[in-house]
Amino acid sequence: MMAHKDGVVESNTSGVAYLFKKNKIAWLRGTGAIAAPGKVRVTATDGAASEIEAKAIVIATGSEWTPLPGVTVDETRIVSSTGALSLPEVPKRLVVVGAGVIGLELGSVWRRLGSAVTVVEFLDRILPGMDGDVAKQAQRILAKQGIAFRLSSKVASVDASGDTLKVAIAPAAGGDPETIEADIVLVAIGRRPYTAELGLEEAGVALDDRRRVVVDDHFRTSVAGIYAIGDVVRGPMLAHKAEDEGVAVAEIIAGQAGHVNYGVIPAVVYTHPEIASVGKTEEELKAAGIEYRAGKFPFSANARARAMLEKDGFVKVLADASTDRVLGVHIVGPYAGELIAEASVLMEFAGSAEDLGRICHAHPTLSEAVKEAALAAWFKPIHI
């Protein structure tokens, strides 16, 4: 499995190198920093430094894992997402700190391979920021798979002095900790923008209180000629969001009209089953005072899902109560990451629940569950 993973990574990264060559893009290997507006200093691995000049500079340095205070990651027994992708053997006991996307994805992988997995989360729910219905259903499914959840809890310390790790887990609200043993601890409490040692402050590039680069709606920073995209700027830390921003900023620099619709950026959690969403959650609509209708359809009533023995989960469609425009779609179930694309296309063109419900879908397919949920949001579903 690890050999296959390494092969896929190598194939993907070498594919990017091929695209550089095909499109005549000069690739300088080294550490980059902004020397001054219009100038980038590149330090090679052998220490040799050079300066290049450019009309436009784009900061696209991404993000790094966020450290947990008091816990030292060694990427051997106490690991970040990087180390968790390269464990040499299946740990008997794995403690995951953080019930966000990365923690659940990696924790569920090792659970399926046989680890006893405990997920510790400071909040009282998993998947913060995602739709509450989806989070509850996902927790039930993952618990049924054998993952233990310790919500409203925090990891106070990890003692790595012995043969096994001693993990002290305390109530988030305060109280005496309980110690459990683990072979591996995965720290997955989020990611932070990689903006250190880039010469940003010296160049006058403004950062916000989370050390993200401040940009306007055209990705321009506070310094003329310097732009920023991806995980280092506001918005979700998603590769496809960064890719769209890359296309948009290239168009803008070329004098065209680049644009990203941030209201229609899908998010996928690659657990089994998958979890996917696009648009607003019910909680966000309620907080904004928007009247809406919600339609749900379970995969247990979908013929293809039953045939695949993948009956867990549902599709939920949220539509404006007055206009019927689809405001959000949330899926937990088989191939949710693929199914969400249909909702994204519909929402990009301001489609309604009725539009989606009246479109003919092939039978038997999982996508019929999306149609039925749309029918439920508009009027009523047919097959339940």
C-alpha positions as CSV (number, residue, x, y, z in Angstrom):
1,M,0.0,0.0,0.0
2,M,2.8,2.4,0.9
3,A,4.6,1.6,-2.3
4,H,1.5,2.3,-4.3
5,K,1.0,5.6,-2.4
6,D,4.6,6.6,-3.1
7,G,4.3,5.7,-6.7
8,V,1.2,7.9,-7.1
9,V,2.8,10.8,-5.4
10,E,5.9,10.5,-7.6
11,S,3.7,10.3,-10.7
12,N,1.7,13.4,-9.8
13,T,4.8,15.5,-8.9
14,S,6.7,14.4,-12.0
15,G,3.6,15.3,-14.0
16,V,3.9,18.9,-12.7
17,A,7.6,19.0,-13.7
18,Y,6.6,17.8,-17.2
19,L,4.0,20.6,-17.4
20,F,6.7,23.1,-16.5
21,K,8.9,21.8,-19.3
22,K,6.1,21.6,-21.8
23,N,5.0,25.2,-21.1
24,K,8.6,26.6,-21.0
25,I,8.4,27.6,-17.3
26,A,11.8,28.1,-15.6
27,W,12.0,26.1,-12.4
28,L,14.5,27.3,-9.8
29,R,15.1,24.8,-6.9
30,G,15.7,26.5,-3.6
31,T,14.3,28.6,-0.9
32,G,12.6,31.8,-2.0
33,A,12.1,35.1,-0.3
34,I,11.1,38.6,-1.4
35,A,14.2,40.8,-1.4
36,A,12.3,43.9,-2.4
37,P,9.3,44.8,-4.6
38,G,10.0,43.2,-8.0
39,K,12.9,41.1,-6.7
40,V,13.0,37.5,-5.4
41,R,16.1,36.0,-3.7
42,V,16.6,32.3,-4.3
43,T,18.9,30.3,-2.0
44,A,19.9,26.9,-3.5
45,T,20.5,23.8,-1.4
46,D,24.2,24.3,-1.7
47,G,23.9,27.8,-0.1
48,A,24.4,29.7,-3.4
49,A,22.1,32.7,-3.6
50,S,20.8,34.6,-6.6
51,E,18.3,37.3,-7.3
52,I,15.7,37.5,-10.1
53,E,13.6,40.4,-11.1
54,A,9.9,40.2,-12.0
55,K,7.1,42.5,-13.0
56,A,4.7,40.4,-10.8
57,I,5.4,38.2,-7.8
58,V,2.8,35.6,-6.6
59,I,3.0,34.3,-3.0
60,A,1.7,30.7,-3.1
61,T,3.7,29.0,-0.3
62,G,0.7,27.0,1.1
63,S,0.4,25.9,4.7
64,E,1.9,23.7,7.3
65,W,0.5,21.7,10.2
66,T,-0.3,23.5,13.4
67,P,1.8,22.4,16.4
68,L,0.1,21.5,19.7
69,P,1.6,23.4,22.6
70,G,3.5,21.2,25.0
71,V,3.7,18.2,22.6
72,T,6.8,17.6,20.5
73,V,6.3,16.0,17.1
74,D,9.1,13.7,16.1
75,E,7.4,12.1,13.1
76,T,8.2,8.7,14.5
77,R,5.8,8.1,17.4
78,I,4.2,11.6,17.7
79,V,3.4,12.5,14.1
80,S,1.8,15.2,12.0
81,S,-0.2,14.4,8.9
82,T,3.2,13.9,7.1
83,G,4.3,11.2,9.4
84,A,0.9,9.6,9.6
85,L,1.1,9.0,5.8
86,S,4.3,7.0,6.2
87,L,4.0,4.8,9.2
88,P,6.1,1.6,8.7
89,E,3.5,-0.6,10.3
90,V,-0.1,-0.5,11.6
91,P,-0.1,0.9,15.1
92,K,-2.1,-1.2,17.6
93,R,-3.4,2.0,19.3
94,L,-3.6,5.4,17.7
95,V,-4.7,8.6,19.3
96,V,-5.8,11.4,17.0
97,V,-5.8,14.9,18.3
98,G,-8.4,16.8,16.4
99,A,-11.7,15.7,14.8
100,G,-11.4,17.9,11.7
101,V,-10.9,16.7,8.1
102,I,-7.3,15.5,8.3
103,G,-7.7,13.8,11.7
104,L,-10.8,11.9,10.6
105,E,-9.4,11.0,7.2
106,L,-6.1,9.6,8.5
107,G,-7.7,8.1,11.6
108,S,-10.2,6.2,9.6
109,V,-7.5,4.8,7.3
110,W,-5.6,3.3,10.1
111,R,-8.8,2.1,11.8
112,R,-9.7,0.2,8.6
113,L,-6.2,-1.3,8.7
114,G,-6.8,-2.6,12.2
115,S,-5.7,0.2,14.7
116,A,-7.7,0.9,17.8
117,V,-8.4,4.6,17.2
118,T,-9.4,7.2,19.7
119,V,-10.1,10.8,18.4
120,V,-9.8,13.6,20.9
121,E,-11.6,16.9,20.1
122,F,-11.8,20.1,22.0
123,L,-15.2,21.0,20.7
124,D,-18.4,19.2,21.5
125,R,-18.8,17.9,17.8
126,I,-16.7,16.6,15.0
127,L,-16.1,18.4,11.7
128,P,-16.4,22.0,12.9
129,G,-17.8,24.2,10.1
130,M,-19.6,21.5,8.3
131,D,-23.4,21.0,8.4
132,G,-24.5,19.8,11.8
133,D,-26.7,17.0,10.4
134,V,-23.8,15.7,8.4
135,A,-21.4,15.8,11.3
136,K,-23.8,13.8,13.5
137,Q,-24.4,11.2,10.9
138,A,-20.7,10.9,10.1
139,Q,-19.9,10.4,13.8
140,R,-22.4,7.6,14.1
141,I,-21.0,5.9,11.0
142,L,-17.4,6.2,12.1
143,A,-18.3,5.1,15.7
144,K,-20.0,2.0,14.2
145,Q,-16.7,1.3,12.4
146,G,-14.9,1.3,15.8
147,I,-13.5,4.8,16.2
148,A,-13.9,6.1,19.8
149,F,-14.6,9.8,20.2
150,R,-13.6,11.9,23.2
151,L,-15.4,15.2,22.6
152,S,-15.2,18.3,24.7
153,S,-11.7,17.1,25.7
154,K,-8.1,18.1,25.2
155,V,-4.7,16.4,25.2
156,A,-2.9,18.0,28.2
157,S,0.4,16.2,27.6
158,V,2.1,13.2,25.9
159,D,4.8,11.3,27.9
160,A,7.1,9.6,25.4
161,S,9.7,8.4,27.9
162,G,8.5,4.7,27.9
163,D,7.9,2.0,25.4
164,T,4.4,3.3,24.9
165,L,3.1,6.8,24.8
166,K,1.1,8.1,27.9
167,V,-1.5,10.5,26.7
168,A,-3.2,12.7,29.3
169,I,-6.7,13.6,28.3
170,A,-8.6,16.3,30.3
171,P,-12.0,17.9,30.0
172,A,-11.9,21.0,27.8
173,A,-13.8,22.9,30.5
174,G,-11.2,21.9,33.1
175,G,-10.7,19.0,35.4
176,D,-8.5,16.1,36.2
177,P,-6.9,14.3,33.2
178,E,-7.2,10.6,32.4
179,T,-4.2,8.8,31.0
180,I,-4.5,6.3,28.1
181,E,-1.7,4.5,26.3
182,A,-0.9,4.7,22.6
183,D,1.7,3.5,20.1
184,I,1.2,6.5,17.9
185,V,-0.2,10.0,18.5
186,L,-1.3,12.0,15.5
187,V,-1.5,15.8,16.0
188,A,-4.1,17.1,13.6
189,I,-5.5,20.3,15.1
190,G,-5.4,22.2,11.8
191,R,-3.1,24.0,9.4
192,R,-1.5,27.5,9.4
193,P,-0.3,29.6,6.5
194,Y,3.4,29.3,5.6
195,T,4.4,33.0,5.7
196,A,7.5,32.9,7.8
197,E,11.0,33.7,6.5
198,L,9.6,35.0,3.2
199,G,10.7,38.6,3.7
200,L,7.1,39.7,3.7
201,E,7.3,42.2,6.6
202,E,10.5,43.7,5.3
203,A,8.9,44.2,1.9
204,G,5.9,45.9,3.5
205,V,3.4,43.0,2.7
206,A,0.5,43.3,5.3
207,L,-0.5,40.2,7.3
208,D,-3.6,39.7,9.4
209,D,-3.9,38.4,13.0
210,R,-3.6,34.8,11.7
211,R,-0.5,35.6,9.7
212,R,-2.3,35.3,6.4
213,V,-1.4,37.6,3.6
214,V,-4.0,40.4,3.3
215,V,-5.3,40.7,-0.3
216,D,-8.1,42.5,-2.1
217,D,-10.7,41.0,-4.4
218,H,-8.0,40.9,-7.2
219,F,-5.4,39.0,-5.0
220,R,-3.3,42.2,-4.7
221,T,-1.3,42.6,-1.5
222,S,-0.5,45.9,0.1
223,V,2.6,46.2,-2.2
224,A,2.1,46.9,-5.8
225,G,3.2,44.0,-8.1
226,I,2.9,41.4,-5.3
227,Y,0.0,39.0,-5.3
228,A,-1.0,36.1,-3.1
229,I,-3.2,33.0,-3.4
230,G,-4.0,29.7,-1.8
231,D,-3.6,28.7,1.8
232,V,-1.7,31.9,2.7
233,V,-4.8,34.1,2.1
234,R,-8.3,34.1,3.4
235,G,-10.8,31.3,2.6
236,P,-10.8,27.5,2.9
237,M,-7.4,25.7,2.8
238,L,-8.3,23.5,-0.2
239,A,-6.1,22.6,-3.2
240,H,-8.8,23.2,-5.8
241,K,-9.6,26.7,-4.3
242,A,-5.9,27.5,-4.7
243,E,-5.9,26.2,-8.2
244,D,-8.8,28.4,-9.2
245,E,-7.1,31.4,-7.6
246,G,-3.9,30.6,-9.5
247,V,-5.9,30.6,-12.8
248,A,-7.6,33.9,-11.8
249,V,-4.5,35.7,-10.7
250,A,-2.7,34.7,-13.9
251,E,-5.6,36.1,-15.9
252,I,-5.5,39.3,-13.9
253,I,-1.7,39.8,-14.4
254,A,-2.3,39.2,-18.1
255,G,-4.8,42.0,-18.1
256,Q,-7.9,39.8,-18.2
257,A,-10.8,39.5,-15.7
258,G,-10.0,36.6,-13.4
259,H,-12.6,35.6,-10.8
260,V,-13.4,33.0,-8.2
261,N,-16.9,32.2,-6.9
262,Y,-16.2,31.5,-3.3
263,G,-19.8,30.6,-2.7
264,V,-19.5,27.5,-4.8
265,I,-16.3,25.8,-3.6
266,P,-16.9,22.1,-2.7
267,A,-15.3,20.5,0.3
268,V,-14.7,16.7,0.6
269,V,-13.7,14.6,3.6
270,Y,-12.1,11.4,2.3
271,T,-13.3,9.0,5.0
272,H,-15.4,5.9,4.1
273,P,-18.0,6.7,3.3
274,E,-17.1,10.1,2.0
275,I,-18.5,13.4,3.2
276,A,-19.0,16.4,0.8
277,S,-20.6,19.8,0.9
278,V,-21.0,23.0,-1.1
279,G,-22.6,26.3,-0.2
280,K,-24.3,27.2,3.0
281,T,-25.0,25.0,6.0
282,E,-28.3,25.0,7.9
283,E,-26.5,26.7,10.8
284,E,-25.2,29.5,8.5
285,L,-28.6,30.1,7.0
286,K,-30.3,30.3,10.4
287,A,-27.6,32.7,11.7
288,A,-28.2,34.9,8.6
289,G,-32.0,34.9,9.1
290,I,-32.5,33.3,5.6
291,E,-35.8,31.4,5.2
292,Y,-35.1,28.1,3.5
293,R,-36.5,24.6,2.9
294,A,-34.5,21.4,3.5
295,G,-34.9,18.2,1.6
296,K,-33.2,14.9,2.6
297,F,-33.0,11.5,1.0
298,P,-31.3,8.5,2.5
299,F,-29.0,6.2,0.6
300,S,-30.8,3.3,2.2
301,A,-33.7,4.1,-0.2
302,N,-31.4,4.2,-3.3
303,A,-31.2,1.1,-5.4
304,R,-27.6,1.5,-6.4
305,A,-26.4,2.1,-2.8
306,R,-28.3,-1.0,-1.7
307,A,-26.7,-3.1,-4.5
308,M,-23.3,-1.8,-3.4
309,L,-24.0,-2.5,0.3
310,E,-23.3,1.2,0.9
311,K,-26.6,2.3,2.5
312,D,-25.2,4.6,5.2
313,G,-25.7,8.4,4.8
314,F,-27.9,10.8,3.0
315,V,-28.1,13.8,0.7
316,K,-29.5,17.1,1.9
317,V,-30.5,20.0,-0.3
318,L,-31.1,23.5,1.1
319,A,-33.1,25.9,-1.0
320,D,-34.3,29.5,-0.6
321,A,-37.9,29.4,0.6
322,S,-39.1,32.2,-1.7
323,T,-37.0,31.7,-4.9
324,D,-36.2,27.9,-4.6
325,R,-32.6,28.7,-5.5
326,V,-30.3,26.0,-4.1
327,L,-28.1,27.5,-1.3
328,G,-26.3,24.4,-0.1
329,V,-25.9,20.7,-0.7
330,H,-24.5,18.3,1.9
331,I,-23.8,14.6,1.4
332,V,-22.5,11.8,3.6
333,G,-22.4,8.5,1.7
334,P,-20.7,6.6,-1.1
335,Y,-18.8,8.7,-3.7
336,A,-20.0,11.9,-2.1
337,G,-16.9,13.7,-3.5
338,E,-18.0,12.9,-7.0
339,L,-21.7,13.5,-6.5
340,I,-21.1,17.0,-5.1
341,A,-20.0,18.2,-8.5
342,E,-23.5,18.1,-9.8
343,A,-24.6,20.4,-7.1
344,S,-21.7,22.8,-7.7
345,V,-22.6,23.1,-11.4
346,L,-26.2,23.8,-10.6
347,M,-25.3,26.4,-8.0
348,E,-22.8,28.1,-10.3
349,F,-25.7,28.8,-12.6
350,A,-28.1,29.8,-9.8
351,G,-30.3,26.7,-10.4
352,S,-33.3,25.8,-8.3
353,A,-34.3,22.7,-6.4
354,E,-37.0,22.2,-9.0
355,D,-34.5,22.4,-11.8
356,L,-32.4,19.7,-10.2
357,G,-35.4,17.5,-9.3
358,R,-36.8,17.6,-12.8
359,I,-33.5,16.6,-14.6
360,C,-33.6,13.0,-15.7
361,H,-31.0,10.9,-13.8
362,A,-29.9,7.5,-15.0
363,H,-31.1,4.5,-13.0
364,P,-29.7,2.8,-11.0
365,T,-27.2,5.4,-9.9
366,L,-26.2,7.1,-6.7
367,S,-26.9,10.5,-8.3
368,E,-30.6,9.7,-8.0
369,A,-30.3,10.4,-4.3
370,V,-29.3,14.0,-5.2
371,K,-32.3,14.3,-7.4
372,E,-34.6,12.9,-4.7
373,A,-33.2,15.3,-2.1
374,A,-33.8,18.2,-4.5
375,L,-37.4,17.0,-5.0
376,A,-37.8,16.9,-1.2
377,A,-36.6,20.5,-0.9
378,W,-38.9,21.7,-3.7
379,F,-42.1,19.6,-3.1
380,K,-41.7,15.9,-2.2
381,P,-39.5,13.0,-3.2
382,I,-40.9,10.1,-5.2
383,H,-39.2,7.1,-3.8
384,I,-39.7,7.5,-0.1
